[in-house]
């Protein structure tokens, strides 16, 4: 039957229900037990002949003469319900049969028993419709290969695929465990602005909008970094934030215009301390989630137990491309990029070209958790330079299974140096570079009041969840990823 005809039939059933003065969408239910609890304590309830009120969506229906079996599912589980004409009476049974469909939500009252096939069942003595559905549930949603359709109608994806629901339950538990870990170490959770006059804290293209009340152009934040650092100036020593950030860039398995991050800052520590802290964090958090530090991702076993390998950016670039960044000039890097079919923009510098080469030849091959350290200054405008190595900074990235999941560094707190770096970024912007850091005079003024030596750290939550759930893309672990309208 065409979908429009099915919907019209259900609308007619809805009108029939309303004519009996029955509310097909009551405001509340009288549920006494979740299905999971009823199943767990089934024998106790059955022996005592307890009357239970269960609720849920009808997922399947089987009729046998004057009786029918329904599968009812709530957020905790699924149970079979037995409707019998002799118990309900002809009028109530027939009305149910004529007006209620698969997909509807019902409230059922009765006692538990086991069928001849030993299936746990609730025999219904009374029922009540809680919500009438007007569209039928799809018959072939499970295993749907049209990934975009799954994302567009995530509610159906969650309804039919328990493994998808499990991913988001794990995501929630992960955030709980991360928050617990930060609180255990006496960090203060804070909130900083999402709307910002300058989109700072990273080199990325922002989303721009307009605030009518002040007739002012503002940006959705690309990172909370500069506000969190202001808190260090203000006297806090340990702060963290779970933030939603926005970047007007490409979309692929590692990138979404809106993404989730955990970012923290700690005074009087450096990037060496951050690496040890990260190892402790992941050992504890992953063990809490899985009772082991090992997970499977894309056919590989990834072990989050420390210590993790540490390798410099230059050593890694030399290992996989044969190029020594400290010796090579920009032309040498451009030639290598051309050989690797990497598109080179006019505004790219030696550092950004080297970074693209590293991303192409090295990063995808790193499976076990690995710290990449000491990056070029050109691609790290907010990090402190290494002592004796002014062309490199005290920066660290954690790579797992070919994905960058953490970016962190010893923070630059020299206002004169920070001003010079912002000026260099402005020169690059004037040449046409889109992903540069804006000149933030207010932040420099904050640094001029004095910021203690500090370390900062940012974790891409979506990427970590993708690895922990063996998902091919971060869009798989974002409940409602942005989709282009049909």
Secondary structure, 3 states (H helix, E strand, C coil): CCHHHHHHHHHHHHHHHHHCCCCCCCCCCCCCCCHHHHHHCHHHHHHHCCCEEEEEEEEEEEEECCEEEEEEECCCCEEEEEEEHHHHCHHHHHHHHHHCCCCCEEEEEEEEEECCCCCEEEEEEEEEEEECCCCCCCCCCCCCCCHHHHHHCHHHHHHHCHHHHHHHHHHHHHHHHHHHHHHHCCCEECCCCCEECCCCCCCCCCCEEEEHHHCEEEEECCCCHHHHHHHHHCCCCEEEEEEEEECCCCCECCECCEEEEEEEEEECCCHHHHHHHHHHHHHHHHHHHHCCCEEEECCEEEECCCCCEEEEHHHHHHHHHCCCCCCCCHHHHHHHHHHCCCCCCCCCCHHHHHHHHHHHHCHHHCCCCEEEECCEHHHCCCECEECCEEEEECEEEEEECCEEEEEEEEECCCHHHHHHHHHHHHHHHHCCCCCCCCCCHHHHHHHHCCCCCEEEEEEEHHHHHHHHCCCCCHHHHCCCCCCCCC
